[in-house]
Amino acid sequence: MTALFRIARHEVRAGRRAALALALVGLGLAGCNTSGPETTGSIGAVGNRPAAPHQNLEALAERYNADPADGRAALAYARALRANDQISQASAVLQQAALRNPRDTFLLGAYGKSLVEVGRYREAIDVLANAHSPAAPDWRILSAQGSASAQLGDQVRAQGFYEAALKIRPNEPSLLSNLGLSYALSRNLDQAEQTLRLAGDQPGADARVRANLALVLGLKGRFADAEAVLRRDMTPPEAAANVAALRKLAAQPNRFKALTGAGVPEQG
C-alpha cells in the first residue's frame, strides 16, 4: 500500500478484500468512480475492473485489427486493454479510432478521458472540447475537463467544469468528490471537507469518496476523525497505517503538492 493519498481503490479479487489503496491516480481520475453501462461509449472506470480473459483480449484484438475504423470494436478492445492495466495501449487504440472517426463524440470522449488517465492533460483538454457541444453537454466530459484542468493547476477552471457537471447530474458523488479535492488543492480545506461530506452522504458513494474525506481531515490535523472514516472500509491496522502515512504527509511543507494527480473523470 502506497503512503501517498490520491484516490482510493477498493478492490475485491478471488473473494478477498484487498487493502484499500490510497494512491494518487487520475480520475478520475480517478478516482472516485465506478463502472457504468457500456452504452455510454466510455472505456470503463478506475477501480473495480476485472481483468479480461486472455482469449477475449485476443478475440477483441483480432476484431479491431480487421477494421481499425470500426469505432465500436476499438472501444471494446480498449476496455479490455484497460481492464488488464494496459492503459497506454488502450489510449493508443482510441487515438487511432478517433482519427478515423473525428465526428464520433463517444470515441472522442473515451479518447479524451484516456488522455487524462495517462497524464496527457493539455492534449486531453483539446480533444474533450470536441467531445460534446454547449447545446448538449455531457456531465462525464465536463468531469474529465475538470480533472485535466485540475492536473494543470487551474483550480478555478476545474471547479467551473465540476459545477457545470453537477447542474446536469446533481449530487453525483464522483463529481462532488473531485470538486472537494479541487478545493483542497486550492487550500480551502473547510469547503473541501464540506463538499466531501456531502459526497459521502450520497447513495452510491464508495470507499474512494470516504478516503478523500479522510485525506482532507488529515491535512487539517484531525487524525482521529480521519481514522474513524477509514475504518468504515478498512481493518483497524490498515486504517492506523494510513493515518500514520497521513501524519507524515501533513507534516511536509509541500503537502498540498501531494494532492496533484487527484481527481479522475467519471468513466461510466
N, C-alpha and C positions, 0 to 999 in steps of 0.2 A: 504494500500500500504506500503510495507516494505521500510525502508530507505536505505538498502544496495543495491548497484548496482551490479548485476551479469549479467544475460542475460534477456532481456526484453521479455515479453509475451504480445501480443496484441490480445485479445480475443473478439469475438462478440457472445453474447448469448441472445436468445429471442429478437433479433432485436436491442439490446442495446450495445453500445460500452462500454466495461469495461475500467477502468483506466489502463493505460499502467504500468504494474508492473515491476520495475527494481529490480530484485532479483536474487541472485546467485542460480544457478541450480546445470546441469551437467550431459552436451552437450550438449553443446552438443550442456548436452550437446547441454546440451544445447543448450540452446542455440538459436542460430540464425538459426533455422532450420524449414523447412516446410515438410508437409507430402508428400510422394512420392507414386508411384504406388505400389500396393501390390505385384506385380510380382518380386520386388527386393528381397523379402524374409525378409524384415525388419518388425519390430513390430509397426511402426508408428513414430511419431515425437513429440518433446517437443513443446508445444504451440498448438493452434487451433485444439484440438481433441475433437469432440463432444462425449458426454457420450453414451455408448452403451445402448439401451433399456434393461430393466431387463430381458424381455423374451428372447431376443437374447443372453444375457450373460448366462442364464440358458441352452439354447439350445447348445451353444458352449461348455459349461462345460460338458454337457451330452455326446456330441460327443467326446470330449477329454478323458473323463473318460472311455468311452467304449474301447478306444485303445490309451493309453498314448504313444505308439510308433509311432503313426501317426504324423509325423512332421508338416504337413500342418494344421492338427486340432490343434496342440499345438500353432502354430504361430497365428492362428485365435483367439484362446482363449486368448492368451497373449495380442494380440492387444486390445481385448475387455476389459480385466482387466486393461490395462494401460489407456484406454480411460476413465475408471472410477476411475482413480488415485490409483489403487491398484498395485503400481509399484513393491513392493517386491513379491507379489503373482505372478505377470507376470514373474518376473525373475526366481522364483522357478519352474514354469511350463516349461520355456525354459531350465532350468538346467536339468530337468528330460528328456526332449525330446532330448537334446544334448547328454546326457549319452547313450541314446538308439540309437542314430544316429550319432556316432562320426565322420563320413565322410561327413556329410551333412554340407557344408560350409555356406549355408543360415542360418541354425539353429545356428551354431557356431557363425556366425556374429551377429545374433539377440541376442543371449545369452550374448556375449561379450559386446555389446552395452548396454544391460540392466544392466550388472555389473557396467559399468561406471556410469549409471544413479543412481544406489543405493549406489555408493561410494565405491565399492569393486575394487579399481583400480589395485592393483597388480594381483588379480585373472583375471581381465579383460585383462591385457596385455598377460598373458599366454594363455587365450582362443583365443583372437584375432589373436595371432601369427599363429594359425592353421586354421584360417577362410579364408585365401587366400594364394597364393603362389607368390614368387617373379616373376615367369614367367607370372602370370596372376593376377596382383594386383588389388584390389578393392578400389576405392578412398574413399568410405564410411568407409571401415575398417581402412584405413590409418588415416582418420579423427578421428575415435574412438581411435586408438592407440595414436594419438597426444593428445587427450583430457585426456586419462588416464595418460600419461606421464606428462602433464602439472599439473594435480592434485597432482602428486607425487613430483613436484618441479623441474623436469628435463626439463627445457625450451628449451635447445639446442636440445634434442631428440624430444621434441614435435614439434618444428619448422621444424625439418627434416622430420617428418611424414607429416605435413601440406604441406610443399613444394613439397614432392613427390606426394601427392594427387593432388596438383594444376597442376602438369605436365600431369595428366590424365584428370583433369577437370579444365581447365584454367579459371581463374576469377570467380570461383564459390563463391558467396557471403558468404555462411556459412563458407567455408574454410578460406577465407580472413579475415572474422570477428574473427574466432578463432585464426588465426595466429596473428592478431593485438592484441588480448588480451594476447597472449603469450609474445609478445614484451613488452606489458605493465607490465606484471609480471616480465620481465627482467629489468624493469625500463628504457626501451628505448622508452620513450613516443613519441619522434618525429617519429620514424619508426612505432610505433603503430598508430599514427594519420594518417600517410601517407597510411598505409595499410587499415585502416578502411574507409578512404575517398574513396579509390579505391573500396572497398567492397560496399559502399553505392551508387556508380555510376553504379553498375551492374544491368541489368534487373533482377527483382525478389528479389532484396534487400528489406527487410521489416523493420518494426519498431524496431525489435530487433537489427539489424545491426546499425541503427542510434542511438539507445540508448547506444550501446557500444562505439560509437564515442563520444557521449555526456559525457560518463564516463571518457574517456581519456582526453577530453578537460577540464573537471572539475578538474582532477588530475593535469593538467597543470595550473590551476588557471584562465582559460578562461571561466568564468561562463556565460557571456553574449552570447558567441558563443555556449556554451552547451545548453543554454535555447532556442536559435534560432533553433537548431537542434531538440530539444524535441518538440517544438511547431508544427512541421510537423505532429506529431501523437497524440498530447495531447491538451487539452484546456489550455489556459494561466494559470489558477490556478493550474492545475496539473503539468505543466512544472515548475512553480515557486516553488511548493512544493518539486519537485525532485531536483531542483537546490539548495534549502536550505539544503536538505539532502547531496547533493554533497559537499557543503561548509563544512559541519561538517566532512564528510569523508576526504576531502583534508587536513583538519587541524589536523588529527590524525597522530601521529608519526608512527603508524603501518598501514598506509593507504593501502600499497601495499598488505598486508595480506588479506585485504577485497576482493581482486580480486581472491583469492584462491577459486576454485569452478567454475570459469568462463570457458566457453567453453564446448560444448557438441557435441557428434558426430552427423553427419548428419544421420538421421534415415530413410530417404525416400528411 
